Amino acid sequence: MPDTYSLVRQAILEKKQIIAEYDGYHREMCPHVLGMKNGVRHVLSYQFAGQTSEGLPPEGQWKCMDVDNLSQVLLRDGPWHTGVRKTNKPQRCVDLNEIDVQVAF
């Protein structure tokens, strides 16, 4: 079975949704950017369903996650979700991009 990083990479390349556990919460998301930040593997995803510690807004929200803390990762087909950035500053989740979906941030 592929490791988590490989699964997230595959999801980005194939524009698949990810279902996973992160920080004890069930998450449903579409990963957009994968790479490194300060030597840690990170993914920037648009979470459209599931739970968060603060509660998920109805429209969803961007989430930066440590790839190695994702568990029970499954890929599935479904609508591709993305969101509008509320700032024109560049994302700060990933410094060294390995792969990203070409969408406007």
N, C-alpha and C positions, 0 to 999 in steps of 0.2 A: 504494500500500500504506500502511495506517495506521502512524503512528509507535508506538514502544514504549509510551509513556504511554497512548495510545488503546487499544492492544491489552489492556493490563493493566486499564484501566477497563472495557472490554467483558467481560473475563473475570469481573470482580467482578459486574457487572450480570447476566450470564447464568449465573453459577456454573459456569464452565468451568475446567478444569485448564490450567496453563501448563507448557510444556516450554521450557527456555531454558539458555543458558550464562551463568554468573556467576563471576567470579574464576577462570576456567579450569576450572570444574567443571560437569558436566551436572546440571541440577536439574529435578525434577518437583514442582510445588507448586500450591496453591490460594491465590490472593491474597484477603486479607480487608480490608485498609485501604490506601487510596491517598491521598497528600497530600504536604505539604511539612514538612521539618525543617531549620531554619537556611538556608532558601532553596534546599534541594536536594530534588528529587522522590524520595520514598521509597515503598516498598510493604512492608507486613507480610504475609508469606505463611506458610502451613503447608506445609513441605516434607515430603513423604511418601515420596519415592524419589529416587534419584540419588546424588550425591556432595557432600561438603563437605570442607573442609580438616581438620576434626577427626574426621570419620566421622559418619555419620547414625545415630542410635539407631533400633532396629527399629520403634518406634512413630512415628517422625518427630519434627520439632521446628519451633518458630517461628523464622523468619528475617526480619531487617530488611535490605532491599537498596536500593541507589541505583538507581532506575529506569534512568538513563542508562548504567549499566554492564551491564545485561541485553542479551544479543545472541541472535540466532537464535530469537526468540520465536515460538512456535506455540501456538495454543489448540486444545484438544480436549475432547470430551465424555468423561465418566467420573465415577466416584463423587466426591462433594464431601468433602474431608478437612479436618478441623479438630482442634484439640487442646485439652486442658485446661491452663489457665495454672497454673503451680506457685506463683504468688504472687498476692496480691490487689491489688498495686500496678497502676496503669494502665499501658498500653503506652507506651513512650517512643520508638517508631520514627517516629511522625508527630505533629507539633504541630498542623498545620492540615489537618484531614481534608477531602478533596474527596468521598470516597465510602467507605462501609464496608458489609460484610455484617453484618447484625444477628445476632451471636452473642455469647454470654457470654464475656468475656475474664477 
